[in-house]
Amino acid sequence: MNTMKRIFSEESLTCVPKSRAYKKALAALSDAAQDISALFAGSDANRLFERYQDASAEVQELICTEAFRQGFHLGRELQEEISEWERDCE
């Protein structure tokens, strides 16, 4: 958290390296600011809301996919352990 505060504090913004990730984040923030400005100006509100919904759905899908992947992996590990216990008990 302190790193985030340091990175985004006004005094240190000039010290942040201009990496590709930094430039992408800055561009995304700029786009978001423009979208918010347009939304409050009343232009293209429906299009912006649809973009928000699409992004939200994509994030939810990624979260569910990752949760499923981790659950599947843990389930497989558990099944292997159960099989090992069964072999040990024979």
FENNOR-V469998 format. One record per helix or strand of 2 or more residues. SS is the DSSP state (H for helix, E for strand). FROM is the first residue (numbers start at 1). TO is the last residue. If there is no record, write none. Layout:
BEGIN
ss=SS from=FROM to=TO
ss=SS from=FROM to=TO
END
This chain:
BEGIN
ss=H from=2 to=8
ss=H from=10 to=15
ss=H from=20 to=41
ss=H from=45 to=89
END
